[in-house]
Amino acid sequence: MTRAAPSSTIYPRYCFHLSPTIYRLCPLRATDVHALRTHPGFEGQDLYFHLNHPIRWVRVVGVIVAIDEYEARCIYTLDDSSGETIQCVVNKPRSASTTDPKSAPSVPRGANASKDASAGTGPDIDSDIDVGDVVDVRGGVNEIRALKQICVQKVVHLRSTEQEVRVWNKIAQFRRDVLDEPWILDKKAIWRCQQEALGRPIDAPQVKRASRNAKEEAGRARSAADGPEETGPSKQKSQRLRTGLEKKVKRPRSAVPVEGRYKALGI
């Protein structure tokens, strides 16, 4: 990753699998959930953004301050002392016994949801939820009448202050390490995601680039092995010595003794 793109860039959906938030259960405060925004082109997908981080799943911790029960759902209002409350919606599963309103029994809070969760037909709630309970709520974000809500997938009761503090530390760390910095991709990563989304092969260009880079690296290695390049008079002298056109030095012939009628002095 590089910082080649502005922080406001909303990347195409085919890049979202590289995001640190899209498939993660993001620990947030209630104010953070309400501050999530939508972006043109992603309406109606329950997909929201913090800076340019795409977010679908969140985790909030707080005290249940109100419960509103309806025929098809139960709404728990959670206060985490961040300045705003958040509604957590538990949808009641439909069964054959509830198709007839006259024969449908009353649904107790929490208990029925836990049984249905164990059967795989509802959210996972560890025990009954009542006003004053401190809970850890996990689920997806949706919006009804311009109001953010959490569609509950799991609820866990926190039995001690230590458990609550641990979750708050995770919220602070996640904001510091992930949310406070924009998500930035370089052009090469975006191009690769685009080719994968279009079903185009991307191996051939990479092989060619790797081969070209290897050749360039080998050339640089050979240049380094030959030593530093000479300059100035020393370079000219080195070139003259390597031409092979220099005048050959004749070796002196050995003295031949004079023999015959006359001596060496001609006497």
Backbone as CSV, one residue per row, in Angstrom:
resi,resn,N_x,N_y,N_z,CA_x,CA_y,CA_z,C_x,C_y,C_z
1,MET,0.821,-1.187,0.000,0.000,0.000,0.000,0.868,1.254,0.000
2,THR,0.400,2.258,-0.723,1.069,3.538,-0.740,0.050,4.637,-0.528
3,ARG,0.557,5.862,-0.361,-0.323,6.995,-0.144,-0.462,7.787,-1.434
4,ALA,-0.846,7.090,-2.494,-0.948,7.726,-3.790,-2.328,8.283,-4.056
5,ALA,-3.333,7.907,-3.287,-4.709,8.311,-3.540,-5.207,9.188,-2.409
6,PRO,-6.136,10.104,-2.680,-6.686,10.940,-1.613,-7.511,10.134,-0.635
7,SER,-7.642,10.675,0.588,-8.328,9.944,1.647,-9.818,9.814,1.388
8,SER,-10.384,10.651,0.494,-11.817,10.621,0.238,-12.210,9.628,-0.847
9,THR,-11.261,8.895,-1.388,-11.549,7.978,-2.479,-12.405,6.813,-1.999
10,ILE,-13.546,6.625,-2.649,-14.377,5.450,-2.404,-14.069,4.463,-3.528
11,TYR,-13.459,3.350,-3.175,-13.033,2.398,-4.186,-14.207,1.563,-4.682
12,PRO,-14.080,0.992,-5.880,-15.151,0.120,-6.386,-15.340,-1.097,-5.488
13,ARG,-16.506,-1.698,-5.606,-16.834,-2.823,-4.739,-15.909,-4.011,-4.965
14,TYR,-15.341,-4.155,-6.166,-14.461,-5.296,-6.398,-13.141,-5.170,-5.635
15,CYS,-12.904,-4.025,-4.982,-11.718,-3.867,-4.134,-12.008,-4.104,-2.656
16,PHE,-13.272,-4.301,-2.304,-13.641,-4.344,-0.889,-13.039,-5.527,-0.149
17,HIS,-12.693,-6.603,-0.860,-12.132,-7.750,-0.151,-10.753,-7.431,0.435
18,LEU,-10.139,-6.327,0.023,-8.869,-5.897,0.595,-9.044,-4.962,1.783
19,SER,-10.290,-4.591,2.079,-10.555,-3.658,3.160,-10.335,-4.309,4.520
20,PRO,-9.811,-3.567,5.501,-9.648,-4.120,6.853,-10.934,-4.119,7.668
21,THR,-12.055,-3.648,7.098,-13.288,-3.518,7.879,-14.487,-4.264,7.307
22,ILE,-14.499,-4.575,6.021,-15.736,-5.036,5.382,-16.209,-6.363,5.955
23,TYR,-15.325,-7.304,6.228,-15.719,-8.606,6.759,-15.466,-8.713,8.263
24,ARG,-15.194,-7.602,8.891,-14.823,-7.609,10.301,-15.975,-7.098,11.162
25,LEU,-16.070,-7.623,12.371,-17.023,-7.119,13.350,-16.385,-5.908,14.017
26,CYS,-16.786,-4.713,13.585,-16.108,-3.484,13.988,-16.623,-3.003,15.348
27,PRO,-15.774,-2.936,16.367,-16.208,-2.409,17.665,-16.338,-0.889,17.601
28,LEU,-17.553,-0.380,17.820,-17.831,1.046,17.694,-18.645,1.538,18.875
29,ARG,-18.715,2.855,18.994,-19.635,3.488,19.934,-20.949,3.784,19.211
30,ALA,-21.965,4.076,19.982,-23.258,4.404,19.380,-23.149,5.644,18.500
31,THR,-22.378,6.635,18.941,-22.203,7.841,18.124,-21.498,7.526,16.812
32,ASP,-20.577,6.566,16.830,-19.888,6.178,15.597,-20.856,5.521,14.615
33,VAL,-21.764,4.698,15.140,-22.738,4.033,14.266,-23.641,5.066,13.607
34,HIS,-24.117,6.050,14.380,-24.980,7.075,13.809,-24.231,7.973,12.825
35,ALA,-22.902,8.081,12.976,-22.112,8.922,12.078,-21.766,8.235,10.763
36,LEU,-22.003,6.935,10.650,-21.736,6.247,9.393,-22.590,6.852,8.283
37,ARG,-22.031,6.959,7.102,-22.750,7.593,5.996,-22.862,6.635,4.815
38,THR,-23.813,6.930,3.983,-23.961,6.173,2.739,-23.218,6.895,1.615
39,HIS,-23.128,6.222,0.491,-22.437,6.822,-0.650,-23.206,6.478,-1.914
40,PRO,-23.295,7.410,-2.863,-24.028,7.121,-4.109,-23.486,5.869,-4.795
41,GLY,-24.411,5.028,-5.193,-24.054,3.768,-5.825,-24.132,2.579,-4.895
42,PHE,-24.275,2.830,-3.587,-24.347,1.745,-2.617,-25.635,1.799,-1.805
43,GLU,-26.628,2.524,-2.287,-27.878,2.634,-1.546,-28.604,1.295,-1.504
44,GLY,-29.301,1.050,-0.392,-30.103,-0.158,-0.262,-29.320,-1.431,-0.066
45,GLN,-28.013,-1.343,0.207,-27.191,-2.532,0.386,-26.758,-2.730,1.837
46,ASP,-27.287,-1.905,2.765,-26.872,-1.952,4.171,-25.357,-1.862,4.279
47,LEU,-24.792,-0.969,3.476,-23.352,-0.768,3.433,-23.076,0.699,3.726
48,TYR,-22.252,0.942,4.745,-22.001,2.305,5.206,-20.494,2.544,5.275
49,PHE,-20.119,3.814,5.432,-18.707,4.185,5.356,-18.325,5.094,6.523
50,HIS,-17.132,4.829,7.052,-16.447,5.758,7.954,-15.174,6.184,7.229
51,LEU,-15.019,7.499,6.951,-14.041,7.962,5.965,-14.337,7.204,4.668
52,ASN,-13.406,6.365,4.222,-13.717,5.529,3.055,-13.662,4.042,3.405
53,HIS,-13.772,3.716,4.706,-13.818,2.318,5.149,-15.240,1.778,5.000
54,PRO,-15.455,0.741,4.219,-16.792,0.131,4.136,-17.079,-0.724,5.373
55,ILE,-18.257,-0.543,5.954,-18.612,-1.227,7.199,-20.003,-1.832,7.054
56,ARG,-20.138,-3.085,7.466,-21.440,-3.765,7.483,-21.780,-4.311,8.863
57,TRP,-20.776,-4.804,9.597,-21.017,-5.468,10.872,-20.362,-4.678,11.990
58,VAL,-21.115,-4.487,13.098,-20.613,-3.687,14.203,-20.826,-4.413,15.523
59,ARG,-20.150,-3.884,16.535,-20.243,-4.425,17.898,-20.323,-3.250,18.863
60,VAL,-21.358,-3.202,19.677,-21.523,-2.125,20.649,-21.749,-2.729,22.030
61,VAL,-21.370,-1.983,23.058,-21.492,-2.434,24.438,-22.136,-1.322,25.252
62,GLY,-23.136,-1.669,26.066,-23.777,-0.676,26.899,-24.878,-1.270,27.756
63,VAL,-25.657,-0.379,28.353,-26.731,-0.765,29.265,-28.070,-0.685,28.527
64,ILE,-28.914,-1.678,28.704,-30.262,-1.654,28.148,-31.119,-0.705,28.998
65,VAL,-31.648,0.338,28.352,-32.431,1.341,29.085,-33.909,1.290,28.726
66,ALA,-34.273,0.577,27.668,-35.689,0.480,27.294,-35.890,-0.743,26.417
67,ILE,-37.114,-1.300,26.503,-37.482,-2.462,25.685,-38.871,-2.216,25.112
68,ASP,-38.964,-2.318,23.783,-40.244,-2.190,23.083,-40.505,-3.485,22.335
69,GLU,-41.585,-4.158,22.713,-41.885,-5.461,22.121,-43.072,-5.350,21.182
70,TYR,-42.910,-5.918,19.990,-43.960,-5.934,18.976,-44.213,-7.381,18.560
71,GLU,-45.141,-7.548,17.639,-45.511,-8.900,17.241,-44.379,-9.623,16.526
72,ALA,-43.669,-8.894,15.651,-42.650,-9.546,14.833,-41.227,-9.253,15.282
73,ARG,-41.053,-8.309,16.199,-39.701,-7.966,16.606,-39.713,-7.356,18.006
74,CYS,-38.517,-7.284,18.555,-38.331,-6.669,19.865,-37.164,-5.688,19.741
75,ILE,-37.357,-4.461,20.216,-36.355,-3.414,20.081,-35.790,-3.093,21.459
76,TYR,-34.470,-3.251,21.588,-33.773,-2.933,22.830,-32.983,-1.634,22.604
77,THR,-33.201,-0.669,23.446,-32.465,0.596,23.365,-31.249,0.513,24.272
78,LEU,-30.072,0.724,23.681,-28.800,0.567,24.390,-28.137,1.930,24.561
79,ASP,-27.644,2.199,25.746,-26.934,3.438,26.061,-25.510,3.085,26.462
80,ASP,-24.538,3.610,25.707,-23.136,3.318,26.003,-22.378,4.542,26.522
81,SER,-23.119,5.560,26.951,-22.527,6.780,27.527,-21.683,7.554,26.521
82,SER,-21.937,7.375,25.249,-21.203,8.127,24.227,-21.936,9.388,23.802
83,GLY,-23.125,9.612,24.349,-23.903,10.788,23.993,-25.148,10.472,23.196
84,GLU,-25.239,9.252,22.662,-26.411,8.822,21.910,-26.737,7.380,22.265
85,THR,-27.992,7.029,22.071,-28.410,5.638,22.243,-28.570,4.998,20.872
86,ILE,-28.614,3.679,20.850,-28.770,2.945,19.595,-29.825,1.863,19.805
87,GLN,-30.686,1.690,18.819,-31.715,0.658,18.879,-31.164,-0.654,18.319
88,CYS,-31.373,-1.713,19.079,-30.933,-3.049,18.679,-32.182,-3.894,18.442
89,VAL,-32.379,-4.330,17.221,-33.620,-4.994,16.819,-33.403,-6.496,16.765
90,VAL,-34.256,-7.218,17.480,-34.257,-8.686,17.446,-35.537,-9.121,16.734
91,ASN,-35.405,-9.697,15.556,-36.563,-10.185,14.809,-37.001,-11.537,15.353
92,LYS,-38.279,-11.662,15.628,-38.813,-12.911,16.135,-39.032,-13.872,14.979
93,PRO,-38.544,-15.089,15.079,-38.738,-16.051,13.997,-40.194,-16.457,13.870
94,ARG,-40.601,-16.671,12.628,-41.968,-17.110,12.375,-42.016,-18.633,12.352
95,SER,-43.084,-19.178,12.925,-43.261,-20.627,12.933,-44.696,-20.943,12.544
96,ALA,-44.988,-22.234,12.358,-46.333,-22.637,11.939,-47.357,-22.307,13.010
97,SER,-46.932,-22.321,14.277,-47.883,-22.066,15.351,-48.271,-20.602,15.454
98,THR,-47.474,-19.713,14.817,-47.759,-18.286,14.898,-48.437,-17.756,13.648
99,THR,-48.772,-18.619,12.715,-49.462,-18.136,11.520,-50.878,-17.702,11.841
100,ASP,-51.503,-18.338,12.815,-52.843,-17.953,13.235,-52.722,-17.049,14.452
101,PRO,-53.095,-15.765,14.345,-52.930,-14.842,15.476,-53.651,-15.307,16.735
102,LYS,-54.777,-16.012,16.595,-55.525,-16.441,17.778,-54.806,-17.543,18.537
103,SER,-54.106,-18.409,17.780,-53.441,-19.539,18.439,-51.996,-19.227,18.797
104,ALA,-51.496,-18.034,18.425,-50.095,-17.715,18.690,-49.909,-17.377,20.154
105,PRO,-49.017,-18.053,20.845,-48.770,-17.749,22.251,-47.943,-16.480,22.390
106,SER,-47.977,-15.903,23.580,-47.150,-14.722,23.841,-45.687,-15.130,23.849
107,VAL,-44.816,-14.215,23.392,-43.390,-14.505,23.268,-42.647,-13.800,24.387
108,PRO,-42.036,-14.521,25.318,-41.271,-13.862,26.376,-39.990,-13.271,25.827
109,ARG,-39.538,-12.173,26.410,-38.328,-11.513,25.951,-37.123,-12.407,26.209
110,GLY,-36.269,-12.507,25.194,-34.991,-13.195,25.350,-35.084,-14.697,25.321
111,ALA,-35.990,-15.287,26.067,-36.020,-16.749,26.195,-36.290,-17.408,24.864
112,ASN,-37.316,-16.959,24.165,-37.668,-17.579,22.893,-36.573,-17.359,21.857
113,ALA,-35.941,-16.172,21.921,-34.863,-15.892,20.973,-33.700,-16.845,21.179
114,SER,-33.416,-17.169,22.435,-32.314,-18.098,22.702,-32.612,-19.489,22.174
115,LYS,-33.843,-19.966,22.350,-34.202,-21.286,21.845,-34.139,-21.336,20.333
116,ASP,-34.641,-20.273,19.693,-34.611,-20.253,18.236,-33.187,-20.149,17.723
117,ALA,-32.309,-19.460,18.448,-30.918,-19.366,18.022,-30.260,-20.730,18.046
118,SER,-30.561,-21.523,19.090,-29.978,-22.867,19.158,-30.498,-23.747,18.040
119,ALA,-31.679,-23.448,17.532,-32.230,-24.206,16.407,-31.795,-23.639,15.066
120,GLY,-31.053,-22.521,15.093,-30.557,-21.937,13.856,-31.565,-21.062,13.142
121,THR,-32.633,-20.621,13.820,-33.666,-19.810,13.166,-33.747,-18.393,13.708
122,GLY,-32.852,-18.006,14.602,-32.911,-16.671,15.177,-31.557,-16.247,15.692
123,PRO,-31.479,-15.035,16.269,-30.202,-14.560,16.803,-29.762,-15.362,18.017
124,ASP,-28.473,-15.307,18.282,-27.885,-16.040,19.408,-27.868,-15.123,20.629
125,ILE,-28.739,-15.393,21.598,-28.842,-14.597,22.821,-28.612,-15.531,24.000
126,ASP,-27.624,-15.199,24.832,-27.202,-16.150,25.862,-28.225,-16.311,26.979
127,SER,-29.016,-15.268,27.268,-30.040,-15.374,28.317,-31.033,-14.231,28.151
128,ASP,-32.067,-14.215,28.987,-33.088,-13.173,28.889,-32.480,-11.783,29.056
129,ILE,-33.027,-10.842,28.312,-32.555,-9.462,28.365,-33.587,-8.630,29.114
130,ASP,-33.109,-7.829,30.043,-33.999,-6.968,30.817,-33.348,-5.593,30.969
131,VAL,-34.151,-4.620,31.346,-33.642,-3.265,31.559,-32.590,-3.290,32.664
132,GLY,-31.477,-2.589,32.409,-30.378,-2.558,33.370,-29.272,-3.536,33.072
133,ASP,-29.490,-4.468,32.148,-28.444,-5.433,31.796,-27.347,-4.755,30.965
134,VAL,-26.113,-5.122,31.223,-24.973,-4.670,30.411,-24.685,-5.761,29.394
135,VAL,-24.796,-5.413,28.125,-24.717,-6.434,27.076,-23.722,-6.029,25.997
136,ASP,-23.221,-7.045,25.342,-22.348,-6.902,24.177,-23.168,-7.335,22.968
137,VAL,-23.542,-6.376,22.126,-24.445,-6.626,20.996,-23.652,-6.622,19.698
138,ARG,-23.911,-7.618,18.853,-23.218,-7.748,17.569,-24.251,-7.964,16.475
139,GLY,-24.053,-7.290,15.360,-25.001,-7.444,14.263,-24.700,-6.500,13.114
140,GLY,-25.619,-6.477,12.152,-25.459,-5.638,10.971,-26.169,-4.305,11.141
141,VAL,-25.689,-3.303,10.394,-26.267,-1.969,10.455,-27.313,-1.828,9.361
142,ASN,-28.465,-1.261,9.736,-29.455,-0.867,8.736,-30.056,0.471,9.160
143,GLU,-30.901,1.012,8.313,-31.451,2.343,8.556,-32.937,2.340,8.236
144,ILE,-33.738,2.812,9.185,-35.186,2.906,9.015,-35.608,4.322,9.391
145,ARG,-36.232,4.994,8.439,-36.680,6.383,8.648,-35.523,7.265,9.123
146,ALA,-34.394,7.157,8.413,-33.198,7.971,8.689,-32.628,7.728,10.075
147,LEU,-32.942,6.581,10.676,-32.432,6.242,11.999,-31.634,4.950,11.907
148,LYS,-30.373,5.001,12.324,-29.531,3.814,12.300,-29.974,2.835,13.384
149,GLN,-29.992,1.554,13.023,-30.303,0.477,13.944,-29.307,-0.661,13.754
150,ILE,-29.274,-1.546,14.738,-28.456,-2.754,14.638,-29.386,-3.946,14.581
151,CYS,-29.292,-4.710,13.498,-30.050,-5.949,13.380,-29.253,-7.042,14.097
152,VAL,-29.740,-7.442,15.253,-28.954,-8.261,16.180,-28.733,-9.664,15.622
153,GLN,-27.475,-10.112,15.708,-27.111,-11.489,15.412,-26.681,-12.253,16.653
154,LYS,-26.131,-11.513,17.638,-25.670,-12.171,18.861,-25.675,-11.166,20.007
155,VAL,-26.056,-11.631,21.196,-26.031,-10.815,22.411,-25.360,-11.631,23.516
156,VAL,-24.397,-11.009,24.170,-23.693,-11.644,25.285,-23.760,-10.703,26.483
157,HIS,-24.203,-11.219,27.622,-24.233,-10.427,28.842,-22.825,-10.302,29.430
158,LEU,-22.471,-9.092,29.849,-21.196,-8.863,30.520,-21.446,-8.903,32.026
159,ARG,-20.770,-9.810,32.708,-21.042,-10.065,34.121,-20.145,-9.287,35.064
160,SER,-19.127,-8.596,34.533,-18.224,-7.860,35.427,-17.744,-6.591,34.733
161,THR,-17.254,-5.690,35.547,-16.697,-4.439,35.008,-15.437,-4.715,34.199
162,GLU,-14.682,-5.716,34.577,-13.463,-6.057,33.848,-13.772,-6.444,32.408
163,GLN,-14.828,-7.218,32.192,-15.219,-7.582,30.829,-15.599,-6.339,30.023
164,GLU,-16.319,-5.438,30.652,-16.730,-4.225,29.961,-15.524,-3.369,29.589
165,VAL,-14.563,-3.253,30.488,-13.366,-2.450,30.219,-12.570,-3.039,29.061
166,ARG,-12.485,-4.371,28.983,-11.746,-5.006,27.885,-12.354,-4.653,26.538
167,VAL,-13.682,-4.658,26.473,-14.336,-4.309,25.217,-14.120,-2.840,24.878
168,TRP,-14.183,-1.973,25.859,-13.936,-0.548,25.603,-12.515,-0.315,25.110
169,ASN,-11.557,-1.061,25.626,-10.177,-0.948,25.138,-10.071,-1.387,23.678
170,LYS,-10.812,-2.434,23.304,-10.816,-2.876,21.911,-11.409,-1.806,21.000
171,ILE,-12.455,-1.137,21.485,-13.068,-0.068,20.693,-12.064,1.060,20.449
172,ALA,-11.354,1.467,21.502,-10.372,2.545,21.379,-9.214,2.138,20.466
173,GLN,-8.743,0.905,20.596,-7.631,0.439,19.775,-8.032,0.340,18.303
174,PHE,-9.243,-0.149,18.047,-9.702,-0.264,16.662,-9.811,1.117,16.009
175,ARG,-10.305,2.082,16.754,-10.407,3.431,16.196,-9.028,4.013,15.920
176,ARG,-8.096,3.788,16.827,-6.749,4.333,16.667,-5.985,3.659,15.527
177,ASP,-6.084,2.343,15.422,-5.273,1.602,14.459,-5.897,1.537,13.065
178,VAL,-7.233,1.633,12.980,-7.895,1.426,11.689,-8.700,2.646,11.239
179,LEU,-9.660,3.068,12.038,-10.622,4.055,11.581,-10.047,5.453,11.431
180,ASP,-9.059,5.816,12.233,-8.522,7.177,12.168,-7.683,7.422,10.922
181,GLU,-7.286,6.376,10.222,-6.510,6.506,8.992,-7.350,6.075,7.804
182,PRO,-7.295,6.806,6.685,-8.058,6.383,5.501,-7.491,5.090,4.924
183,TRP,-8.344,4.382,4.243,-7.948,3.149,3.557,-7.418,3.536,2.187
184,ILE,-6.166,3.188,1.898,-5.509,3.643,0.673,-4.929,2.444,-0.077
185,LEU,-5.234,2.370,-1.359,-4.695,1.341,-2.253,-3.888,2.014,-3.353
186,ASP,-2.834,1.342,-3.810,-2.095,1.882,-4.950,-2.761,1.456,-6.258
187,LYS,-2.345,2.067,-7.342,-2.980,1.834,-8.641,-2.819,0.390,-9.105
188,LYS,-1.689,-0.216,-8.755,-1.442,-1.592,-9.190,-2.439,-2.557,-8.543
189,ALA,-2.735,-2.348,-7.250,-3.695,-3.211,-6.554,-5.100,-3.030,-7.113
190,ILE,-5.462,-1.775,-7.435,-6.787,-1.518,-8.010,-6.908,-2.186,-9.376
191,TRP,-5.858,-2.066,-10.185,-5.885,-2.687,-11.524,-6.014,-4.203,-11.405
192,ARG,-5.297,-4.797,-10.474,-5.366,-6.253,-10.305,-6.779,-6.682,-9.904
193,CYS,-7.408,-5.947,-8.966,-8.774,-6.272,-8.556,-9.739,-6.141,-9.730
194,GLN,-9.527,-5.131,-10.562,-10.402,-4.933,-11.717,-10.277,-6.090,-12.706
195,GLN,-9.047,-6.525,-12.968,-8.846,-7.638,-13.888,-9.466,-8.925,-13.339
196,GLU,-9.335,-9.148,-12.044,-9.936,-10.331,-11.439,-11.453,-10.279,-11.522
197,ALA,-12.029,-9.071,-11.329,-13.478,-8.935,-11.411,-13.988,-9.178,-12.831
198,LEU,-13.180,-8.808,-13.830,-13.569,-9.015,-15.224,-13.218,-10.409,-15.732
199,GLY,-12.546,-11.199,-14.908,-12.175,-12.550,-15.316,-11.030,-12.596,-16.303
200,ARG,-10.201,-11.570,-16.317,-9.081,-11.525,-17.259,-7.830,-12.083,-16.605
201,PRO,-7.001,-12.812,-17.395,-5.758,-13.339,-16.825,-4.785,-12.210,-16.552
202,ILE,-4.070,-12.313,-15.465,-3.107,-11.273,-15.109,-1.702,-11.833,-14.937
203,ASP,-1.496,-13.134,-15.258,-0.190,-13.748,-15.036,0.807,-13.380,-16.120
204,ALA,0.367,-13.329,-17.398,1.298,-13.083,-18.502,2.033,-11.757,-18.363
205,PRO,1.367,-10.628,-18.166,2.102,-9.373,-17.998,3.056,-9.403,-16.815
206,GLN,2.667,-10.085,-15.757,3.540,-10.145,-14.595,4.803,-10.929,-14.911
207,VAL,4.666,-12.017,-15.693,5.835,-12.807,-16.070,6.780,-11.984,-16.927
208,LYS,6.235,-11.215,-17.877,7.072,-10.383,-18.743,7.803,-9.321,-17.928
209,ARG,7.065,-8.695,-17.004,7.716,-7.675,-16.182,8.801,-8.282,-15.307
210,ALA,8.525,-9.464,-14.764,9.528,-10.117,-13.924,10.772,-10.479,-14.727
211,SER,10.574,-10.954,-15.981,11.714,-11.292,-16.831,12.534,-10.052,-17.169
212,ARG,11.843,-8.965,-17.502,12.548,-7.724,-17.827,13.310,-7.197,-16.622
213,ASN,12.686,-7.263,-15.457,13.367,-6.802,-14.251,14.581,-7.660,-13.934
214,ALA,14.465,-8.985,-14.190,15.594,-9.879,-13.935,16.770,-9.552,-14.851
215,LYS,16.476,-9.242,-16.135,17.542,-8.896,-17.070,18.223,-7.599,-16.666
216,GLU,17.433,-6.634,-16.261,18.027,-5.368,-15.827,18.884,-5.554,-14.586
217,GLU,18.429,-6.392,-13.678,19.200,-6.657,-12.467,20.506,-7.371,-12.798
218,ALA,20.460,-8.306,-13.739,21.683,-9.010,-14.142,22.679,-8.047,-14.786
219,GLY,22.163,-7.108,-15.612,23.044,-6.119,-16.223,23.705,-5.233,-15.188
220,ARG,22.936,-4.834,-14.194,23.527,-4.006,-13.142,24.563,-4.788,-12.346
221,ALA,24.316,-6.089,-12.138,25.286,-6.910,-11.415,26.590,-7.046,-12.199
222,ARG,26.496,-7.221,-13.521,27.721,-7.317,-14.336,28.505,-6.021,-14.306
223,SER,27.790,-4.890,-14.364,28.469,-3.595,-14.318,29.193,-3.404,-12.996
224,ALA,28.549,-3.850,-11.916,29.186,-3.717,-10.614,30.405,-4.614,-10.494
225,ALA,30.364,-5.798,-11.142,31.502,-6.720,-11.073,32.709,-6.182,-11.830
226,ASP,32.501,-5.391,-12.891,33.606,-4.826,-13.672,34.322,-3.711,-12.934
227,GLY,33.783,-3.248,-11.849,34.418,-2.196,-11.079,33.930,-0.829,-11.483
228,PRO,34.343,0.208,-10.736,33.904,1.569,-11.040,34.470,2.063,-12.347
229,GLU,33.729,2.898,-13.015,34.133,3.426,-14.316,35.222,4.462,-14.135
230,GLU,36.294,4.377,-14.956,37.400,5.329,-14.888,37.053,6.593,-15.660
231,THR,37.595,7.710,-15.217,37.351,8.995,-15.875,38.658,9.734,-16.034
232,GLY,38.707,10.731,-16.934,39.875,11.596,-17.090,41.035,10.910,-17.770
233,PRO,42.228,11.386,-17.457,43.443,10.844,-18.124,43.632,9.366,-17.895
234,SER,43.295,8.889,-16.691,43.486,7.459,-16.418,42.624,6.608,-17.326
235,LYS,41.415,7.106,-17.649,40.545,6.359,-18.554,41.129,6.322,-19.954
236,GLN,41.701,7.482,-20.430,42.284,7.517,-21.772,43.500,6.600,-21.861
237,LYS,44.306,6.605,-20.790,45.473,5.726,-20.788,45.066,4.273,-20.817
238,SER,44.012,3.929,-20.024,43.531,2.552,-20.001,43.035,2.132,-21.364
239,GLN,42.370,3.065,-22.069,41.870,2.734,-23.397,43.020,2.507,-24.375
240,ARG,44.102,3.337,-24.282,45.236,3.153,-25.197,45.913,1.800,-24.977
241,LEU,46.008,1.389,-23.728,46.663,0.120,-23.450,45.840,-1.057,-23.934
242,ARG,44.537,-0.885,-24.070,43.690,-2.013,-24.444,43.413,-2.086,-25.947
243,THR,43.948,-1.107,-26.743,43.626,-1.141,-28.172,44.363,-2.236,-28.917
244,GLY,45.618,-2.546,-28.487,46.391,-3.574,-29.186,47.108,-3.059,-30.433
245,LEU,47.054,-1.732,-30.635,47.677,-1.151,-31.830,49.007,-0.464,-31.525
246,GLU,49.481,-0.606,-30.322,50.719,0.054,-29.949,51.888,-0.534,-30.758
247,LYS,52.999,0.293,-30.952,54.180,-0.169,-31.690,54.910,-1.235,-30.894
248,LYS,55.231,-2.318,-31.604,55.905,-3.424,-30.938,57.374,-3.097,-30.730
249,VAL,57.861,-3.473,-29.593,59.283,-3.250,-29.272,60.097,-4.427,-29.794
250,LYS,61.125,-4.082,-30.638,61.952,-5.146,-31.218,62.980,-5.601,-30.192
251,ARG,63.129,-6.873,-30.101,64.105,-7.444,-29.189,65.501,-7.379,-29.827
252,PRO,66.526,-7.006,-29.083,67.898,-6.931,-29.666,68.402,-8.322,-30.038
253,ARG,69.103,-8.347,-31.206,69.671,-9.616,-31.672,70.964,-9.927,-30.921
254,SER,71.237,-11.208,-30.750,72.466,-11.621,-30.057,73.692,-11.385,-30.949
255,ALA,74.850,-11.037,-30.397,76.081,-10.770,-31.165,76.587,-12.058,-31.822
256,VAL,76.927,-11.933,-33.067,77.423,-13.092,-33.831,78.946,-12.954,-33.960
257,PRO,79.692,-13.902,-33.488,81.167,-13.790,-33.601,81.631,-13.820,-35.063
258,VAL,82.621,-12.968,-35.346,83.150,-12.876,-36.706,84.218,-13.940,-36.872
259,GLU,84.075,-14.732,-37.826,85.031,-15.803,-38.075,85.505,-15.718,-39.518
260,GLY,86.635,-16.284,-39.775,87.158,-16.317,-41.131,88.526,-15.681,-41.225
261,ARG,88.722,-14.928,-42.304,90.056,-14.373,-42.578,90.437,-13.246,-41.648
262,TYR,89.476,-12.468,-41.278,89.750,-11.302,-40.446,89.201,-11.483,-39.059
263,LYS,89.845,-10.823,-38.159,89.388,-10.848,-36.802,88.223,-9.876,-36.620
264,ALA,87.770,-9.752,-35.413,86.633,-8.878,-35.166,86.947,-7.427,-35.420
265,LEU,88.247,-6.997,-35.267,88.634,-5.579,-35.444,89.113,-5.319,-36.854
266,GLY,89.037,-6.304,-37.679,89.429,-6.110,-39.062,90.920,-5.993,-39.279
267,ILE,91.695,-6.500,-38.355,93.149,-6.413,-38.501,93.673,-7.726,-39.092
